[in-house]
Amino acid sequence: MSKSCPISIHRIDAHFVRLVALQVFIIGLLLLITEQLFFAFFLLFDFSIRTLKIDKLSPFANIAKFIIRRLDIKPKFCDEAPKRFSLYLGLGIIGLLSLFFIFGYTIIALILVLTLLICAFLEATFDYCIGCKFYYYIHLVERIKR
């Protein structure tokens, strides 16, 4: 299946996505080490803001844009829809892990944090998006069903 998006023609800078993923990895690592709910809520806030497309209020988006501007990094565009799908998956994972932390199911919450860390690490270091793979697979299955 082609890596072009079957739904959206919108594009996003892959460098921006990778810088955001790096920040998610750092905060997720702090959450894993400290088990402080503050870090889960910080992730939840940022993911929620970016899901609503209010990047001006997103700390991760603002830091990524600042770094790109300061280092004069030229954009490398990719399809936005799979990345947006991954953002929704991340929001769901963070929402669940926050609830598990709140209700004392720490082991399950930590497993979800590890899942988030693996996904963020792969995106930040190798430009490999697990959520995007799910996105493409879902659309492939939909095409086969038609």
Secondary structure, 3 states (H helix, E strand, C coil): CCCCCCCCCCEEEHHHHHHHHHHHHHHHHHHHHHCCHHHHHHHHHHHHHHHCCCHHHCHHHHHHHHHHHHCCCCCCEEEHHHHHHHHHHHHHHHHHHHHHHHCCCHHHHHHHHHHHHHHHHHHHHHCCCHHHHHHHHHHHHHHHHC
